[in-house]
Amino acid sequence: MVLQTLRTGSITLRAVAAGDADALLALFGDADRMRFWGHGPLAGPEDARALVEQIRAGAERGDLRQWAITLSSDDELIGTATLAGVDEEHRRAELGVALRREWEGRGLAAEAAGELIRHAFEDLGLHRVTADADPRNSGAIALLERLGFRREGLLREHYRRDGEWQDGVLYGLLRTEWERRSALQRPRDPPARRTASDA
């Protein structure tokens, strides 16, 4: 399948291309950046090219949809936004967002995640979006809670990295919750002006 290109005010989410391999290596090859992830960093260019192929294969199957995050004014990949484990029967998927270190702290992760959630519920008709984060990853947890996700449980010793078992905190967001939240955040129409004929 071909991923739909998604645009917001600041960013574009587009399909990952072969030319993104170096940028993916910069993102997922950063060992410190990856310390809270369920897999280790990419070791080199060959791993990055293999990742591009994995992303393409997932898109063709339809169960892994991973977009490149780029600025609206520049096509260079600065991160990825992902819907993994897309299950059309049960209408659910798992959200993931990663940004290169130099682009963190600018609200771009929240913007990308928000657009992907909208796409999941409005365009794909999903019912539920989940995410999990290492409990030590305070930034990811704060982002999920800011987006309206609710903590649903602790996945004890869910990942094994570098000989260490790591927990995962499970978060979930239902379409009905997202719709209510969106309605509350939508700007209200200004009150109608009264005219002499209204009196």
Backbone bond lengths (Angstrom), bond angles and torsions (degrees), N, CA, C in turn:
res aa  C-N    CA-C-N  psi(-1)  N-CA   C-N-CA  omega(-1)  CA-C   N-CA-C  phi
1 M - - - 1.457 - - 1.524 110.14 -
2 V 1.302 116.59 156.22 1.462 122.47 178.82 1.524 108.26 -99.98
3 L 1.325 116.85 126.66 1.454 120.21 179.23 1.523 110.22 -70.64
4 Q 1.306 115.25 136.29 1.454 121.08 175.96 1.526 109.07 -72.64
5 T 1.322 117.59 133.42 1.462 121.37 175.08 1.520 108.89 -75.36
6 L 1.333 116.22 132.28 1.464 122.35 -177.59 1.526 108.46 -118.09
7 R 1.326 116.87 139.49 1.466 120.62 -177.71 1.520 110.73 -131.58
8 T 1.334 115.04 142.92 1.458 121.40 172.38 1.526 106.57 -126.08
9 G 1.313 116.19 -167.36 1.465 118.41 -179.21 1.513 113.76 -64.09
10 S 1.346 117.35 -37.11 1.465 120.67 -172.96 1.518 114.61 -109.23
11 I 1.324 117.37 -25.16 1.465 120.39 -170.42 1.516 112.23 -131.56
12 T 1.328 113.65 163.23 1.464 122.70 172.45 1.524 107.55 -125.18
13 L 1.328 116.28 137.32 1.460 122.39 172.63 1.518 106.40 -108.00
14 R 1.334 115.89 117.71 1.468 120.78 -177.05 1.522 109.23 -131.58
15 A 1.335 115.85 169.02 1.465 120.65 177.99 1.528 110.45 -63.69
16 V 1.327 115.79 144.02 1.460 121.56 175.45 1.532 108.94 -72.95
17 A 1.338 116.63 136.73 1.465 122.35 -178.06 1.526 110.25 -119.35
18 A 1.332 116.06 165.71 1.465 121.01 -179.71 1.525 111.51 -57.38
19 G 1.319 116.70 -34.09 1.458 121.07 -179.38 1.517 114.27 -70.25
20 D 1.326 117.74 -4.96 1.471 121.81 179.43 1.522 112.63 -89.10
21 A 1.333 118.32 -0.11 1.469 120.72 -172.81 1.532 112.06 -57.97
22 D 1.318 118.15 -44.11 1.466 120.08 -178.40 1.531 111.07 -64.51
23 A 1.322 116.61 -41.41 1.462 120.02 179.19 1.529 110.88 -67.39
24 L 1.326 117.58 -35.89 1.465 120.74 176.01 1.522 110.75 -64.90
25 L 1.334 116.51 -36.99 1.461 119.91 177.19 1.523 110.56 -65.04
26 A 1.332 117.17 -40.62 1.462 120.53 177.69 1.532 111.08 -62.81
27 L 1.313 116.19 -35.13 1.468 121.34 -179.52 1.518 111.91 -76.83
28 F 1.330 116.33 -57.70 1.463 121.01 -172.18 1.534 113.43 -93.75
29 G 1.331 117.34 1.27 1.452 120.60 174.56 1.522 112.60 -95.10
30 D 1.322 117.12 -2.74 1.458 123.66 -179.60 1.534 108.48 -80.95
31 A 1.345 117.14 102.30 1.468 121.30 -173.90 1.521 111.89 -60.46
32 D 1.326 117.72 -40.73 1.456 120.05 -179.65 1.522 110.63 -67.34
33 R 1.331 115.82 -38.97 1.469 121.19 179.16 1.529 110.81 -64.99
34 M 1.323 117.04 -28.84 1.464 121.74 -174.28 1.524 113.30 -96.58
35 R 1.309 118.68 8.04 1.466 119.54 -172.28 1.520 113.49 -65.56
36 F 1.339 117.46 -22.49 1.458 120.20 179.90 1.528 112.74 -101.23
37 W 1.324 117.46 6.33 1.462 120.77 -178.02 1.516 110.20 -89.14
38 G 1.320 116.24 162.75 1.460 121.65 -178.40 1.513 113.82 -79.46
39 H 1.331 117.88 -3.02 1.463 120.81 176.88 1.518 108.92 -139.61
40 G 1.319 115.51 158.78 1.447 120.53 -177.41 1.512 113.16 -74.68
41 P 1.346 117.36 172.91 1.464 121.32 -179.24 1.521 111.92 -70.65
42 L 1.326 115.92 156.51 1.463 120.99 173.53 1.523 108.85 -65.12
43 A 1.333 115.47 139.92 1.463 119.87 -175.32 1.520 113.33 -86.43
44 G 1.336 117.28 -23.50 1.456 118.85 -177.36 1.514 111.93 179.14
45 P 1.338 117.51 -173.12 1.470 122.00 -176.12 1.527 113.40 -56.57
46 E 1.331 117.43 -36.44 1.465 119.77 -179.41 1.522 111.01 -63.04
47 D 1.327 116.72 -41.25 1.469 120.73 176.87 1.530 110.62 -62.76
48 A 1.333 116.25 -39.58 1.465 120.23 -179.12 1.526 110.71 -65.48
49 R 1.332 116.80 -41.81 1.470 119.28 178.16 1.532 110.63 -66.02
50 A 1.333 116.78 -36.69 1.467 120.26 177.47 1.522 110.40 -65.27
51 L 1.338 116.17 -36.71 1.460 119.85 178.31 1.525 111.08 -63.95
52 V 1.330 117.13 -41.43 1.470 120.43 176.68 1.523 109.87 -56.52
53 E 1.320 117.22 -43.72 1.469 120.79 179.76 1.525 111.52 -66.99
54 Q 1.328 118.07 -38.17 1.468 121.26 176.88 1.532 110.63 -62.54
55 I 1.320 115.65 -42.03 1.465 119.99 179.54 1.529 110.20 -64.25
56 R 1.334 116.58 -43.13 1.469 120.45 178.33 1.527 111.11 -62.82
57 A 1.337 116.86 -44.21 1.468 121.17 -179.67 1.522 110.68 -63.23
58 G 1.333 116.88 -40.20 1.463 120.51 178.26 1.513 111.96 -63.62
59 A 1.344 116.13 -39.49 1.463 119.88 178.20 1.523 110.64 -64.94
60 E 1.333 116.59 -39.91 1.470 119.64 178.99 1.528 111.20 -64.38
61 R 1.335 116.92 -39.09 1.468 120.18 176.34 1.520 111.33 -70.91
62 G 1.322 115.77 -32.20 1.457 121.25 -179.36 1.506 114.58 94.09
63 D 1.338 118.43 -4.51 1.464 119.26 -176.90 1.526 113.03 -95.23
64 L 1.333 117.33 -12.80 1.466 121.83 175.81 1.515 107.72 -128.69
65 R 1.325 116.23 115.95 1.459 120.80 -178.93 1.518 107.26 -122.95
66 Q 1.317 114.97 104.41 1.461 120.83 -174.77 1.512 109.60 -121.31
67 W 1.315 115.20 119.46 1.453 122.82 -177.80 1.523 111.01 -99.57
68 A 1.319 116.26 149.24 1.459 121.55 166.32 1.522 107.81 -80.49
69 I 1.334 116.24 134.62 1.465 121.09 172.09 1.521 107.05 -93.82
70 T 1.320 116.10 124.62 1.466 120.80 175.46 1.523 108.39 -130.27
71 L 1.308 116.55 158.92 1.459 119.84 171.59 1.520 108.53 -71.26
72 S 1.313 116.56 150.99 1.466 120.03 179.56 1.525 111.44 -61.46
73 S 1.335 116.03 -26.97 1.462 120.68 -177.22 1.523 113.74 -95.85
74 D 1.361 118.27 0.28 1.463 121.49 -173.92 1.532 107.85 -152.09
75 D 1.319 117.07 136.81 1.469 120.57 -175.39 1.529 113.29 -89.18
76 E 1.332 118.88 2.15 1.469 120.44 -178.12 1.531 111.23 -71.52
77 L 1.330 116.81 134.79 1.457 122.11 178.43 1.523 109.58 -67.61
78 I 1.342 116.24 123.47 1.463 120.99 176.31 1.531 110.88 -113.60
79 G 1.320 117.25 -3.31 1.455 121.72 179.08 1.515 109.58 178.27
80 T 1.323 115.57 -176.84 1.461 120.62 175.23 1.523 109.72 -134.27
81 A 1.315 115.21 152.32 1.465 123.07 174.95 1.520 106.80 -129.00
82 T 1.332 116.36 131.93 1.459 120.64 -166.62 1.524 112.75 -132.90
83 L 1.325 115.22 139.23 1.461 122.59 162.94 1.526 105.43 -113.96
84 A 1.327 116.71 107.88 1.455 122.24 -178.15 1.530 109.71 -105.08
85 G 1.334 114.71 160.11 1.462 119.34 177.92 1.520 112.82 57.36
86 V 1.333 116.59 36.96 1.464 120.24 -178.56 1.530 109.04 -63.30
87 D 1.310 116.16 119.80 1.464 123.11 -176.42 1.522 107.89 -119.61
88 E 1.322 116.47 102.62 1.465 120.30 -175.50 1.522 112.02 -72.18
89 E 1.329 117.77 -29.07 1.470 119.54 178.73 1.519 110.99 -65.91
90 H 1.330 116.14 -47.03 1.469 120.26 -177.88 1.525 111.86 -96.97
91 R 1.329 116.48 0.64 1.462 124.11 174.02 1.534 112.14 53.24
92 R 1.336 114.58 58.74 1.455 119.83 179.45 1.516 110.21 -144.88
93 A 1.333 115.81 162.46 1.465 122.39 177.27 1.513 108.08 -160.84
94 E 1.338 115.30 166.50 1.459 121.62 179.31 1.520 109.34 -111.90
95 L 1.318 116.11 131.99 1.463 123.31 -176.69 1.521 111.59 -90.69
96 G 1.322 116.30 139.34 1.459 121.14 172.26 1.516 110.19 -146.07
97 V 1.328 116.71 138.88 1.467 121.81 177.91 1.525 108.31 -137.28
98 A 1.321 116.77 135.05 1.467 121.83 176.31 1.517 108.92 -137.27
99 L 1.329 115.99 136.51 1.466 121.71 176.96 1.522 109.81 -122.95
100 R 1.318 116.46 146.26 1.450 119.98 171.70 1.523 108.86 -62.21
101 R 1.320 115.21 145.80 1.463 121.85 -171.65 1.534 113.52 -50.96
102 E 1.332 116.38 -41.21 1.469 119.10 -175.09 1.527 113.33 -70.16
103 W 1.344 117.12 -11.39 1.462 120.40 -179.80 1.520 112.72 -105.26
104 E 1.318 117.79 2.75 1.461 120.41 179.11 1.527 110.64 -74.06
105 G 1.320 116.26 158.13 1.456 121.36 175.76 1.515 115.23 79.90
106 R 1.329 117.59 13.85 1.473 120.54 -178.92 1.527 112.15 -115.67
107 G 1.329 116.97 6.38 1.464 120.38 -179.33 1.512 114.64 82.48
108 L 1.341 117.52 4.56 1.463 120.05 -175.40 1.529 111.97 -73.86
109 A 1.333 117.84 -33.12 1.463 120.45 177.69 1.517 110.36 -64.22
110 A 1.318 116.80 -43.21 1.457 120.61 178.27 1.527 111.11 -64.53
111 E 1.322 116.30 -38.97 1.466 120.46 179.51 1.527 110.87 -65.52
112 A 1.337 116.39 -43.86 1.466 120.41 179.20 1.527 110.95 -66.14
113 A 1.325 116.48 -45.31 1.465 120.34 -179.58 1.524 110.88 -63.71
114 G 1.322 116.67 -42.06 1.460 120.09 179.49 1.513 112.66 -61.47
115 E 1.334 116.29 -41.11 1.467 119.85 178.82 1.523 111.28 -68.67
116 L 1.336 116.83 -37.32 1.463 119.39 179.83 1.532 110.94 -69.42
117 I 1.318 117.26 -35.66 1.465 120.81 175.88 1.530 109.52 -64.38
118 R 1.325 116.31 -44.75 1.474 119.43 177.32 1.523 110.51 -58.43
119 H 1.329 116.38 -45.24 1.462 121.43 179.73 1.533 110.60 -61.38
120 A 1.324 116.28 -42.47 1.469 120.42 -179.02 1.525 111.28 -61.27
121 F 1.320 116.96 -44.56 1.459 120.09 -175.92 1.525 113.21 -83.60
122 E 1.320 117.41 -43.02 1.468 119.92 -175.51 1.525 112.75 -82.66
123 D 1.322 117.26 -48.17 1.461 120.62 -173.37 1.526 113.09 -86.65
124 L 1.335 116.54 -40.40 1.458 120.62 -177.29 1.521 113.22 -92.67
125 G 1.328 117.23 -13.22 1.465 120.68 178.03 1.523 113.73 70.02
126 L 1.345 117.55 27.36 1.456 119.54 178.77 1.525 110.44 -73.13
127 H 1.311 115.28 158.62 1.467 122.14 -178.76 1.523 112.04 -104.14
128 R 1.337 116.68 -26.62 1.461 120.48 -172.30 1.533 109.51 -147.85
129 V 1.333 115.56 137.15 1.456 122.05 173.64 1.525 107.26 -124.31
130 T 1.329 116.61 131.55 1.455 121.07 179.49 1.520 110.28 -116.74
131 A 1.316 115.52 168.48 1.463 122.31 174.09 1.518 106.73 -158.63
132 D 1.317 116.12 151.17 1.463 117.80 170.69 1.513 109.60 -133.18
133 A 1.320 115.17 150.96 1.463 121.31 -176.59 1.511 109.46 -141.15
134 D 1.319 115.51 147.79 1.459 120.36 172.10 1.534 107.34 -61.41
135 P 1.329 118.76 132.89 1.467 120.06 -178.09 1.524 113.79 -59.80
136 R 1.337 118.05 -17.93 1.468 121.09 177.57 1.522 112.22 -83.64
137 N 1.343 116.42 -9.82 1.465 121.02 -177.10 1.525 109.27 -89.10
138 S 1.325 115.34 77.81 1.469 120.63 -173.82 1.522 112.14 -63.02
139 G 1.326 117.16 -32.24 1.463 119.57 179.95 1.509 112.46 -65.34
140 A 1.347 116.84 -44.21 1.468 120.71 179.26 1.512 111.20 -65.86
141 I 1.320 116.54 -40.46 1.467 120.29 180.00 1.526 110.70 -65.30
142 A 1.319 116.44 -42.89 1.471 119.67 178.46 1.522 110.80 -61.75
143 L 1.336 117.21 -39.81 1.467 120.78 179.29 1.523 110.60 -63.56
144 L 1.327 117.53 -46.62 1.466 120.79 -179.10 1.521 110.57 -60.78
145 E 1.309 117.29 -44.17 1.464 120.15 -179.12 1.523 111.19 -67.34
146 R 1.329 116.80 -35.07 1.465 120.28 177.27 1.525 111.07 -65.90
147 L 1.331 116.98 -30.23 1.464 122.06 179.48 1.533 112.26 -82.62
148 G 1.325 117.17 -3.41 1.459 120.18 176.71 1.509 115.20 100.03
149 F 1.338 118.26 3.02 1.461 120.48 177.89 1.526 110.08 -67.84
150 R 1.325 115.63 146.48 1.459 121.31 177.33 1.523 110.19 -110.12
151 R 1.316 115.98 137.58 1.457 120.45 177.72 1.520 109.36 -69.05
152 E 1.328 116.64 129.09 1.459 121.30 -175.13 1.524 113.20 -115.72
153 G 1.316 117.69 -15.28 1.456 118.05 178.77 1.509 112.67 165.71
154 L 1.325 114.81 176.60 1.448 122.67 179.04 1.520 109.21 -113.93
155 L 1.327 116.28 124.57 1.459 121.87 176.35 1.527 106.86 -92.14
156 R 1.307 115.87 97.04 1.459 120.11 -173.20 1.526 111.61 -71.31
157 E 1.347 114.80 130.71 1.460 121.81 178.09 1.535 111.16 45.93
158 H 1.321 114.38 53.55 1.466 122.30 -173.36 1.525 112.72 -83.68
159 Y 1.339 117.37 -26.66 1.457 122.32 -179.20 1.528 109.89 -125.72
160 R 1.324 115.63 150.58 1.463 120.35 173.91 1.514 108.45 -121.80
161 R 1.316 116.80 115.73 1.458 123.43 -178.65 1.515 109.95 -129.51
162 D 1.307 116.71 125.81 1.463 122.01 175.09 1.524 111.87 52.68
163 G 1.330 115.81 41.70 1.454 120.87 178.14 1.513 115.00 77.97
164 E 1.330 117.44 7.23 1.464 121.75 -177.30 1.524 110.13 -118.95
165 W 1.320 116.33 135.66 1.458 120.75 173.46 1.522 109.00 -82.92
166 Q 1.327 115.66 134.30 1.462 121.21 -178.97 1.521 109.95 -123.15
167 D 1.328 115.15 138.48 1.464 120.75 176.81 1.529 110.17 -79.81
168 G 1.315 115.45 165.36 1.460 122.12 172.15 1.513 109.29 -133.91
169 V 1.325 116.72 136.60 1.463 121.05 174.85 1.522 107.27 -96.08
170 L 1.338 116.65 124.14 1.459 121.90 -176.70 1.521 110.69 -92.25
171 Y 1.328 115.27 130.05 1.467 122.31 177.14 1.526 109.35 -122.72
172 G 1.333 116.14 149.91 1.455 120.71 178.21 1.520 111.69 -141.20
173 L 1.319 115.27 150.56 1.462 122.63 177.15 1.522 108.00 -137.25
174 L 1.324 116.70 124.81 1.457 121.97 178.12 1.519 110.34 -94.02
175 R 1.308 115.58 152.70 1.468 119.61 179.88 1.524 111.47 -57.97
176 T 1.333 117.73 -41.53 1.467 120.30 -179.42 1.526 110.96 -62.24
177 E 1.333 117.15 -37.68 1.466 120.62 178.32 1.524 110.31 -66.93
178 W 1.328 115.79 -42.05 1.462 120.05 179.00 1.526 110.70 -64.36
179 E 1.332 117.51 -41.07 1.467 120.75 179.73 1.528 110.98 -63.30
180 R 1.335 117.14 -43.17 1.464 119.68 178.39 1.516 110.91 -63.10
181 R 1.316 115.99 -43.07 1.463 120.69 -179.33 1.530 110.73 -64.90
182 S 1.335 116.47 -41.64 1.463 120.73 179.38 1.517 111.37 -63.83
183 A 1.336 115.81 -38.98 1.466 119.85 179.49 1.526 110.79 -64.63
184 L 1.330 116.80 -38.23 1.466 120.45 179.83 1.519 111.68 -69.79
185 Q 1.338 116.82 -31.90 1.462 120.86 -177.23 1.518 112.78 -86.44
186 R 1.345 116.81 -13.62 1.460 120.08 -177.63 1.530 109.57 -70.38
187 P 1.319 117.75 133.04 1.471 119.21 179.24 1.524 110.54 -59.38
188 R 1.303 114.92 136.29 1.471 119.15 178.48 1.522 110.46 -81.68
189 D 1.342 114.62 151.32 1.462 119.14 175.31 1.520 108.75 -67.22
190 P 1.319 117.45 139.99 1.478 118.62 177.71 1.521 109.78 -63.80
191 P 1.332 117.70 149.64 1.466 119.86 179.50 1.524 110.83 -61.89
192 A 1.327 114.97 143.60 1.466 119.37 -179.50 1.523 110.05 -67.32
193 R 1.318 114.94 140.64 1.466 119.32 178.06 1.515 109.73 -73.98
194 R 1.289 115.95 139.96 1.461 120.83 174.64 1.521 109.63 -83.39
195 T 1.288 115.27 140.78 1.471 120.62 176.05 1.513 108.18 -117.21
196 A 1.303 115.81 173.08 1.456 120.24 -178.21 1.528 110.26 -59.36
197 S 1.326 117.12 -33.74 1.471 119.78 -177.84 1.525 112.63 -71.94
198 D 1.381 117.17 -16.34 1.467 120.41 178.21 1.521 112.02 -80.24
199 A 1.320 116.64 -19.17 1.463 120.42 -174.50 1.524 110.85 -70.48
